[in-house]
């Protein structure tokens, strides 16, 4: 039986109230990297408050497209996604 990879698009709320959007196949390890300041320059500079949102994708290409889409959104639109007001646009 073949293992099926799952990819995650996630949003981290930073200590200064900004949001970082990323993508990974192992969300808990990636979050640990961000917390230890090894995940990205952005989260190293702004700090990590919490994992605010994530969604699962069955393939890398869909996850990559979704990450790009969310990164382009305004903060208010990201907040609506996080709160559940904005349904997954897919």
C-alpha positions, -999 to 999 in steps of 0.1 A, spaced: 0 0 0 13 34 -10 14 62 16 -5 93 5 12 127 13 -9 154 27 1 191 26 -10 218 49 -15 255 43 -13 274 76 -16 308 91 4 318 122 -6 348 143 25 367 152 31 385 185 27 419 169 -7 410 154 5 403 119 -1 370 101 23 346 84 11 321 58 31 290 49 29 255 36 43 222 49 38 184 49 44 182 87 26 210 105 38 202 141 74 201 131 71 233 110 54 251 139 82 241 162 107 255 137 88 288 136 87 289 175 125 283 177 131 311 151 143 287 124 110 286 104 113 319 85 129 353 88 94 368 91 84 348 122 119 350 137 115 388 136 78 391 145 75 362 170 49 334 171 17 338 192 -2 308 179 -12 286 150 -43 304 139 -56 283 110 -47 254 88 -62 233 60 -52 201 44 -46 194 7 -41 161 -11 -13 173 -33 15 198 -34 3 218 -63 -31 226 -48 -15 235 -15 10 258 -33 -17 276 -52 -38 280 -20 -8 294 -1 -2 320 -29 -39 329 -29 -41 335 9 -8 354 10 -23 379 -15 -53 385 8 -58 415 31 -55 410 68 -93 414 72 -100 386 47 -75 363 65 -93 371 98 -126 361 82 -110 328 71 -96 322 105 -129 329 123 -149 307 99 -168 336 83 -151 331 50 -156 296 36 -127 278 19 -126 293 -16 -119 263 -37 
